[in-house]
Amino acid sequence: MNVEQMKAVLKEMLTTTDLTPCVVGHRGVGKTAGIVQVCREIGREYVPIRLGQMEVGDLVGIPFREGDRMYWSRPAWWPDDTAPPAVVHCDELNRAQQEDTLQAIFQFVEPPAEGLQRALHTHRLAPHHKVVVTINPPDGSYQVATLDRALIDRMVMLYVETDYQCWARYAAVRELDGDVRGFLSGNSSFLARQGAAMDMQVEPTERGWEMISTLRRHCRFPGDLAMEVYAGIVGKEAAITFMRWLADRAGRPLTAQEVLDNWSEVADRAKAQRDDVQAATINDLLATLQVRPELGPEREEHLVAYLAVLPRDLRFGFIKSLLRIPAVAMAISQDRYDAVVFDAIRVFSAEAQAA
């Protein structure tokens, strides 16, 4: 993505989520300038900290005693709870020269757990303050440390590259020298020479998919930008596969909600699903019913109707799993559902007696 796209993503993330964006880009591409501009546009204070120049004491504060207890003074850069909303820019994260400095900031860049505040040692950051990170890619061109996967997994990687059109618009707004602009309009290859590809070895994780869920719920990204953002969380292969899955509505498995609440509309689709697609629907139903097992009369009938269209092996396996959920077991074991459920229960009983 270019700097303009990066700014659009940052605006969405910083105003609607607690996730931590990490802007990855080569020197001079406009990472810091873009973040400063975003802060101005969304009305937030800009608080920069250069981690390459900091020691642990600069982050966690100096220890002092009060009676028999130890406390740590709040760092001068730390935004006060009553201060206007701010964005703390953790610059040069992978230039932290001391290992313990990098370990100390690890906690701060991690998004806060639900209902809690972002923290750094004993300090708690007020929820209206946000955090953004910038780094140069570890491609051998920079004196940077390699970030471990646990730290990478806690941030949303945004890869920013040089784009002439984006720079040309910036140059026009800033009224840069006309000859410079004219030269680069015909020689854009001299704007910046990219280094090696920026690959932070991002891989799919449970945390990553939860981040994507948060972004899809709260953020709206233009065009193909969503795929780039998701690739910075779960990797390019997973992101491409996910986007293709989103686009293939016809081949997408039915959801638990569709089966339980809209059966008359999806019954024909349910009958036509391949076994591997049925397995996805079954998994979603099991997860949903394990969390919320109470079934009203209508949902109860829809669930049994879905059981009836399943192939025998899938139906028996699904019923066996449903019987482990007491409230659901009570619902589907009623006499009026014997035509669908009884055979499966009889087989299970025989298996149990044989064992």
Secondary structure, 3 states (H helix, E strand, C coil): CCHHHHHHHHHHHHHHCCCCEEEEECCCCCHHHHHHHHHHHCCCEEEEEEHHHCCHHHHHCCEEEECCEEEECCCCCCCCCCCCCEEEEEECHHHCCCHHHHHHHHHHHCCCCCCCCEEECCEEECCCCEEEEEECCCCCCCCCCCCCHHHHCCCEEEEECCCHHHHHHHHHHHCCCHHHHHHHHHCHHHCCCCCCCCCCCCCCCHHHHHHHHHHHHHCCCCCCHHHHHHHHHHCHHHHHHHHHHHHCCCCCCCCHHHHHHCHHHHHHHHHHCCHHHHHHHHHHHHHHHHHCCCCCHHHHHHHHHHHHHCCHHHHHHHHHHHCCCHHHHHHHCCHHHHHHHHHHHHHHHHHHHHC
